[in-house]
Amino acid sequence: MRRRRETEGFNLSFLDIMACGLGAAVLILILLKLQPEEDPIDIDALIKELGARQEQKAALDKEALGQEKKLSELKSELAKLLQNNQELAKELQDISQTNDDIKKEVDEVKERIINKPPLKKDDVVQSDEGGEEEYLMGLKVEGRRIAFLIDTSASMTDERLVDIIGRKTGSDTEKQKGPKWQRTKRIVKWLANRIPKGSEAYFLGFSEKVNPIGPSDWFKGADTSSVQQVFDEMDQIVPSGGTNLEGALDAAKKLSGRPTNYYVVTDGLPTKGTSNFKSLNPFAKCSALFGKSSTISGNCRSRLFVHTVKKAGFTRRTPLNVVLLPLEGDPEAAPLMWAWTYSTGGLMISPAVSWP
């Protein structure tokens, strides 16, 4: 009997293991197949992007540099502003200190004013004109022997020519009521009340003629009756006639005892004189000065004034002051009067209408 050949094979456990291993290998392959493939690296794109990034970086660096420069400028400007602020603060502090000092000084002045005794009116003759002032814009009544020359001509009634002409035909009372004449009387009272008590005074009124106003001799400033006489006679004067300044100066120089100081109250250049003008060359065309005309031109009045001043021969040893009450249409009066008073060391003033 043939011997049955024994068959060799794998048992079940081995097959299982192999099957499992095969399955695992298949699973791994499947998993590996499912993994995304890596993209290939694009070198050119990377280089291009790098270039762009470098350009961007350069632009940013440039902008940063500009910003740094701007920041530096701002810091510098800020430093200047801080410096200015400090200076302004110091200046403000100084101003505040000055204001405090001024306020303190004002308070002290107020205190002194409050505690100061009231001024005593010492006018030798009672007058409500002119207040207590001893000075008028630098004009002070002073001198050892003072001559006051008061213009009493017709033009002393008003400031406007039409008013002067109209008043010439009026009564004496109307002429005396002229606003400029009323003002002239107030000025004379103001001057008379400020004559130094120890000084001597003499008042002369002048138009075409020259006459004393008040005593016909020198009187002391402290002489109440003499000052009152000046006031009373001023009230009686009627402004009339032309203006003869030359005659007034001649009369003053002939007084017994030459004046040391002069005060002239007038409204403009003269219209009359005492010289023989026919024989004087500059006046050949000024026929009014030798009686051939009733009117005189402005040019002739200026020449007459210059002639009068030159003839009077004032020096700085005899100060002469002028109170000018301007007349309409007499523009040369102020500069010529000023030059005259300046040459003697005196003063010319043209006070406001409201004074005194």
ABEGO torsion letter per residue (X at the ends): XBBBBBBBBBBAAAAAAAAAAAAAAAAAAAAAAABBBBBBBBAAAAAAAAAAAAAAAAAAAAAAAAAAAAAAAAAAAAAAAAAAAAAAAAAAAAAAAAAAAAAAAAAAAAAAAAABBBBBBABABBBABGEABABBGGBBBBEABBBBBBBABAAAABABAAAAAAAAABBAAAAAABAAAAAAAAAAAAAAAABBAABBBBBBBBBABBBBBEBABBBBAABAAAAAAAAAAAAABBBBEBBBAAAAAAAAAABBEBBABBBBBBAEBBABBABBAAABAAAAABAAAAGABABBBAAAAAAAAAAAAAAAGBBAABBBBBBBBBBBGBAAAAAAAAAAAAAAGBBBBBBBAAOX
